[in-house]
Amino acid sequence: MKSLLMPGIALVLLAVLLHTGLLAPSPALVSYSFFGAWIAGLLLSSRFHSSRIFSALVVLVLARQAVSYFSSFSLGHLSASGPGATALAAVGILLPLDFVLLSLRQEKGFTFSSLAPAAVFLFVQSVFVAVLCRPEFPAAHRALLHPLVPAPLPFAAQLCFAAAGIVLLIRYLLFHKPAESGLLWALAASFLALRFGGVGRIPNAYFAAAAFILATAVVETSYLLAYHDELTTLPSRRAFNEALLRLAPPYSIAMVDIDHFKRCNDTYGHDTGDQVLRMVASRLARVSGGGQAYRCGGEEFAILFPGKTTLEVLDHLEDLRAAIAASTLRLRGPDRRQQVRGPDRRNPRARGRAQTGRIQTGRAIRRLSEALAPTELSVTASIGVATSREETTLAEEVVKAADKALYRAKAAGRNRIETAFAVGRRARTKTATSA
């Protein structure tokens, strides 16, 4: 929830404060804030090769400028048939559609092949809006425009925003990506900007909030890549090292290693190995006892238990070990193309022996189905745990002690828990069949 709400909701609430008058900066400052956030977002997204956020920022500025430009041709108000109202309706439909398409689009970086389709698509949209909203009044009438009365956002546009918001929320809940969260909150801020007319100090404040949200989404994505493992979504080794600096005794550290993982990779391939890592990581993420799991590299993981001793975490680690051992992956047999096929039914000689051919074909199909029958792969994990002591206050020493306990668990038969120091008992488990 924190990654979903922050910093998007904070920036939207800041714009709401401007709307309510609790904060009252000048209109020029609000406008400059929008362009400052927009330029910063473009620079960040180009530097970190985030073409989706870059395109979203382009969509945002095109939407703002279209509403602002065509609203200037309305005489004193934005009537339902004027260029400004038409632009507001067109932008209200196209902007959420663009945000959803950008969310569904796979990130491919800054290459001509990835940017060219988006550029062409936005150009066609811009021409469409320009033709649809062509002014009916000469430019000299712009001097008669103030003050403008905001036109209501059409129901169709509101429906598009609602549908796009649901899609972006679902995609965030599925993938937990900062880009989806940024697009969602930028969509909300853009809706408020158009809801209140799209022109003026208040809509500009919401547009500025949307630009800031998209710029911060690039920073959040970079942070996620730096401190979280992309494959398992667990915190990475860098996050683990920083967490060690914040630990205060007493605390326990458990080192977890997947048994026979190299054999699994060699036998089933790296794709299956990645599935195993994700499966084990999902169990580690749900470890009880207040533990936080990290992926330290390869098949090795670590769990930190602040304020816990070895005796207090052993039962939780045993539950974790049992959960990993009970987990299975469903695999399919060899590729169908590698199987020996039955008789070719197109062979003329086989046609003359229809009955014999049908029998042979039936046997071949049965053999093929048996070869392709789903199989299950299970893995186990060995765990070593150590607790800080008066004579072992450095976290690095506790990690080394947990590593030594892990090695003993491996040497003693795997699929078991070993403790670094005498705690009255050790958890031992018979080795289970593993990959």
C-alpha positions in Angstrom: 0.0 0.0 0.0 2.8 2.4 0.7 4.4 1.9 -2.7 0.9 2.4 -4.3 0.0 5.5 -2.4 3.4 7.3 -2.1 4.4 9.7 -3.4 1.4 10.0 -5.8 -1.3 10.8 -3.2 0.9 13.3 -1.5 1.4 15.3 -4.7 -2.3 15.2 -5.6 -3.1 16.4 -2.0 -0.7 19.2 -2.5 -2.5 20.3 -5.6 -5.8 20.0 -3.6 -4.4 22.5 -1.1 -3.8 24.9 -3.9 -7.3 24.4 -5.0 -8.8 25.1 -1.6 -6.7 28.2 -1.2 -4.7 27.1 1.8 -1.7 27.6 -0.5 -1.9 30.5 -2.9 1.1 30.8 -5.2 0.9 33.0 -8.3 -0.4 31.6 -11.5 2.9 32.2 -13.2 4.7 30.1 -10.5 2.2 27.2 -10.9 2.7 27.3 -14.7 6.5 27.4 -14.3 6.2 24.4 -11.9 4.5 22.4 -14.5 7.1 23.0 -17.1 9.9 22.5 -14.6 8.5 19.1 -13.6 7.9 18.2 -17.2 11.5 19.0 -18.3 12.9 17.2 -15.3 10.8 14.2 -16.1 11.9 14.1 -19.7 15.5 14.3 -18.6 15.2 11.6 -16.0 13.2 9.2 -18.3 15.7 9.7 -21.2 18.6 9.1 -18.9 17.2 5.9 -17.4 15.7 4.7 -20.8 12.1 4.8 -19.6 10.3 5.3 -22.9 6.9 4.8 -21.3 7.2 7.6 -18.8 8.8 9.8 -21.5 5.8 9.2 -23.8 3.3 9.8 -20.9 4.9 13.2 -20.3 4.6 14.0 -24.0 0.9 13.0 -23.9 0.4 15.2 -20.8 1.9 18.4 -22.3 0.0 17.8 -25.6 -3.3 17.5 -23.6 -2.6 20.6 -21.6 -1.6 22.7 -24.6 -4.5 21.5 -26.7 -7.1 22.5 -24.1 -5.4 25.8 -23.4 -5.0 26.7 -27.1 -8.5 25.9 -28.3 -10.1 27.4 -25.2 -8.6 30.7 -26.2 -11.0 30.8 -29.2 -14.1 30.6 -27.1 -16.0 33.9 -26.7 -16.3 34.5 -22.9 -17.3 30.9 -22.1 -16.6 27.3 -23.1 -19.9 26.4 -24.7 -20.8 22.8 -25.4 -20.1 23.3 -29.1 -17.1 25.6 -28.9 -13.5 24.6 -29.8 -12.5 24.6 -26.1 -15.2 22.3 -25.0 -14.6 20.0 -28.0 -10.9 19.9 -27.1 -11.7 19.1 -23.5 -13.9 16.2 -24.6 -11.4 14.9 -27.1 -8.5 15.1 -24.5 -10.7 13.5 -21.9 -11.1 10.4 -24.1 -7.7 10.2 -25.6 -5.5 10.8 -22.5 -6.8 7.9 -20.5 -6.6 5.7 -23.6 -3.0 6.7 -24.1 -2.1 6.0 -20.5 -3.6 2.5 -20.7 -1.8 1.7 -23.9 1.5 2.9 -22.4 0.9 0.7 -19.4 0.3 -2.3 -21.6 3.3 -1.6 -23.7 6.5 -3.4 -22.9 9.4 -1.3 -22.0 12.0 -1.4 -24.8 14.2 1.6 -24.0 15.1 4.5 -26.3 15.4 3.0 -29.7 14.0 4.2 -33.0 11.9 1.1 -33.4 10.3 1.6 -30.0 9.8 5.4 -30.1 8.7 5.7 -33.8 5.3 4.0 -33.4 4.4 6.0 -30.4 5.5 9.3 -32.1 3.4 8.5 -35.2 0.4 7.6 -33.0 0.6 10.8 -31.0 1.0 12.8 -34.2 -2.1 11.3 -35.7 -4.0 12.1 -32.5 -2.8 15.7 -32.5 -3.9 16.2 -36.1 -7.3 14.6 -35.3 -7.8 17.0 -32.4 -6.7 20.0 -34.4 -9.1 19.1 -37.3 -11.9 18.3 -34.8 -11.5 21.6 -32.9 -10.6 24.0 -35.7 -11.5 27.5 -34.5 -14.7 29.1 -35.8 -13.5 32.6 -34.7 -10.6 34.7 -35.8 -7.5 35.0 -33.6 -8.3 38.7 -32.9 -11.2 37.6 -30.7 -8.8 36.2 -28.2 -8.8 39.5 -26.4 -12.4 39.0 -25.4 -11.8 35.8 -23.6 -11.5 36.6 -19.9 -12.9 35.4 -17.6 -13.6 31.9 -19.0 -16.3 29.7 -17.6 -15.1 26.1 -17.4 -17.1 23.6 -19.5 -18.2 20.4 -17.8 -16.2 17.2 -18.6 -18.5 15.0 -20.7 -19.8 11.8 -19.2 -18.1 9.7 -21.9 -14.7 11.2 -20.9 -15.4 10.5 -17.2 -16.3 7.0 -18.1 -13.0 6.6 -19.9 -11.1 7.9 -16.9 -12.8 5.5 -14.6 -12.2 2.5 -16.9 -8.5 3.5 -17.3 -8.1 3.9 -13.6 -9.4 0.4 -13.0 -7.1 -1.1 -15.6 -4.0 0.7 -14.2 -4.9 -0.3 -10.6 -5.3 -3.9 -11.6 -2.0 -3.8 -13.5 -0.3 -2.4 -10.4 -1.7 -5.0 -8.1 -0.5 -7.7 -10.6 3.1 -6.4 -11.2 3.8 -3.8 -8.4 5.7 -1.6 -10.8 6.3 2.1 -10.0 5.4 3.0 -13.6 1.9 1.7 -13.2 1.5 3.6 -9.9 2.8 6.8 -11.5 0.5 6.4 -14.5 -2.5 5.8 -12.1 -1.9 8.9 -10.0 -1.0 11.1 -13.0 -4.3 10.0 -14.5 -6.1 11.0 -11.4 -4.4 14.4 -11.3 -5.1 14.9 -15.0 -8.8 14.0 -14.5 -9.0 16.7 -11.8 -7.3 19.2 -14.1 -9.9 18.6 -16.9 -12.8 18.3 -14.4 -12.2 21.9 -13.4 -11.9 23.2 -16.9 -8.4 22.4 -18.0 -7.4 26.1 -18.1 -6.3 28.4 -15.3 -4.4 28.3 -12.0 -6.2 25.3 -10.5 -6.1 23.0 -13.5 -2.4 24.0 -14.0 -1.7 22.9 -10.4 -3.2 19.5 -11.1 -1.3 19.2 -14.4 1.9 20.1 -12.5 1.1 17.4 -9.9 0.7 14.9 -12.8 4.1 15.9 -14.2 5.8 15.6 -10.8 4.2 12.2 -10.3 5.6 10.9 -13.6 9.0 12.3 -12.9 9.1 10.6 -9.4 8.0 7.3 -11.0 11.3 7.2 -12.8 13.2 7.7 -9.5 11.1 5.1 -7.8 11.8 2.6 -10.6 15.5 3.2 -10.3 15.3 2.7 -6.6 13.4 -0.5 -7.1 16.0 -1.8 -9.5 18.8 -0.9 -7.1 17.3 -2.3 -3.9 15.1 -5.2 -5.1 15.8 -8.3 -7.0 14.0 -8.2 -10.4 13.4 -11.9 -10.6 12.1 -12.7 -7.2 11.0 -9.1 -6.2 12.7 -9.6 -2.8 15.0 -6.9 -1.4 18.5 -7.4 -2.9 22.0 -7.7 -1.5 22.4 -3.9 -1.3 19.2 -3.6 0.8 20.5 -6.5 3.0 23.8 -4.8 3.6 22.1 -1.5 4.6 19.6 -3.4 6.8 22.6 -4.9 8.7 23.8 -1.4 9.6 20.5 -0.6 11.3 20.3 -3.8 13.4 20.6 -3.5 17.2 21.1 -6.5 19.5 19.5 -8.8 20.0 18.8 -10.1 16.5 19.0 -13.3 14.5 20.1 -13.9 10.9 19.2 -17.0 9.0 21.0 -18.0 5.8 18.9 -20.1 3.4 20.3 -22.1 0.4 18.3 -24.2 -2.1 19.6 -27.8 -2.2 21.0 -29.1 -5.4 20.0 -26.0 -7.3 22.9 -26.4 -9.9 21.6 -29.9 -10.7 18.1 -28.5 -11.2 19.5 -25.9 -13.7 21.5 -28.5 -15.5 18.6 -31.0 -15.7 15.6 -28.8 -16.4 17.2 -25.6 -17.8 17.5 -22.1 -16.5 13.9 -21.2 -17.1 12.8 -23.9 -14.7 15.6 -22.7 -12.3 14.1 -19.2 -12.4 10.7 -20.7 -11.6 12.2 -22.5 -8.6 13.8 -19.3 -7.4 10.5 -17.4 -7.6 8.6 -20.2 -5.8 11.1 -20.3 -3.0 11.1 -16.5 -2.8 7.4 -16.5 -2.5 7.6 -18.8 0.6 10.4 -16.7 2.1 8.4 -13.5 1.6 5.7 -15.0 3.9 8.0 -16.1 6.7 6.5 -15.6 10.1 8.1 -14.3 13.3 8.7 -10.8 12.0 11.4 -11.9 9.6 12.4 -10.0 6.4 13.8 -12.0 3.5 16.5 -10.9 1.1 18.1 -12.5 -2.0 21.8 -12.3 -1.6 22.7 -13.9 -4.9 22.2 -17.1 -6.9 20.2 -19.5 -4.8 21.2 -18.0 -1.5 18.8 -16.0 0.6 19.0 -14.3 4.1 16.3 -13.6 6.7 16.7 -10.9 9.4 14.8 -11.3 12.7 15.2 -8.0 14.6 14.8 -8.4 18.4 14.7 -12.2 18.2 16.9 -15.0 19.5 17.6 -18.3 17.9 15.2 -20.1 20.2 12.4 -17.6 19.2 12.9 -18.1 15.5 13.5 -21.8 15.2 9.8 -22.8 15.0 9.2 -20.1 12.3 12.2 -21.4 10.3 11.0 -25.0 10.6 7.6 -23.9 9.2 9.4 -22.2 6.4 11.5 -25.2 5.7 8.4 -27.5 5.6 6.6 -25.0 3.3 9.4 -25.1 0.8 9.7 -28.9 0.9 5.9 -29.2 0.4 5.9 -26.8 -2.7 5.9 -28.3 -6.1 6.3 -27.1 -9.7 4.3 -28.7 -12.5 6.5 -29.5 -15.5 5.8 -30.9 -18.9 7.7 -33.6 -20.6 10.1 -33.3 -23.6 9.1 -31.1 -26.6 6.5 -32.7 -28.8 8.7 -32.1 -31.8 11.4 -34.4 -30.3 9.0 -37.4 -30.0 9.0 -40.3 -32.5 5.8 -40.0 -34.4 3.5 -42.9 -35.5 3.0 -44.0 -39.1 2.4 -41.2 -41.6 -1.3 -41.4 -42.5 -0.5 -39.8 -45.9 1.6 -42.9 -46.9 -0.4 -44.7 -49.7 0.7 -48.1 -48.4 -0.6 -47.3 -44.9 -4.0 -46.5 -46.5 -4.3 -50.0 -47.7 -3.7 -51.3 -44.2 -6.2 -49.0 -42.5 -6.9 -51.2 -39.5 -3.3 -51.9 -38.8 -2.5 -48.3 -39.2 -5.2 -47.3 -36.7 -3.8 -49.7 -34.1 -0.2 -48.5 -34.5 -1.4 -44.8 -34.4 -3.3 -45.4 -31.3 -0.3 -47.0 -29.6 1.9 -44.1 -30.7 -0.6 -41.6 -29.3 -0.7 -43.4 -26.0 3.1 -43.4 -25.8 3.2 -39.8 -26.7 0.6 -38.8 -24.1 2.6 -40.7 -21.5 5.8 -39.0 -22.5 4.1 -35.6 -22.2 2.3 -36.2 -19.0 2.9 -33.4 -16.4 5.5 -34.1 -13.8 6.1 -32.4 -10.5 9.4 -30.9 -9.3 10.0 -30.3 -5.6 13.0 -28.7 -3.9 14.3 -28.4 -0.4 16.3 -25.8 1.4 19.0 -25.9 4.1 19.1 -23.2 6.8 21.7 -21.9 9.1 20.8 -19.5 11.9 22.9 -17.4 14.3 22.1 -14.8 16.9 24.0 -11.8 18.1 25.9 -12.2 21.4 27.8 -10.0 23.7 31.1 -11.2 22.2 29.6 -11.2 18.6 28.2 -7.7 18.2 29.3 -7.1 14.5 26.6 -8.1 12.0 29.3 -9.5 9.7 30.4 -12.0 12.3 26.8 -13.1 12.8 26.4 -13.6 9.1 29.6 -15.7 9.0 28.3 -17.8 11.9 25.0 -18.4 10.1 27.0 -19.3 7.0 29.0 -21.9 8.9 25.8 -23.3 10.3 24.4 -23.5 6.8 27.5 -25.5 5.6 27.0 -27.9 8.5 23.3 -28.4 7.4 24.5 -29.1 3.9 27.1 -31.6 5.1 24.7 -33.3 7.4 22.3 -34.2 4.7 20.5 -31.0 3.6 16.8 -30.1 4.1 17.5 -29.2 7.7 18.2 -26.3 10.1 21.4 -25.9 12.0 22.2 -23.3 14.7 25.5 -21.5 15.1 25.6 -21.5 18.8 24.3 -24.0 21.4 20.7 -23.1 22.2 19.6 -26.3 24.0 18.5 -28.1 20.8 18.9 -28.2 17.1 16.2 -28.7 14.5 17.0 -31.7 12.4 15.0 -33.1 9.6 15.5 -36.1 7.3 16.6 -35.3 3.9 13.7 -35.2 1.4 13.9 -36.1 -2.3 14.9 -32.9 -4.1 15.8 -31.8 -7.6 
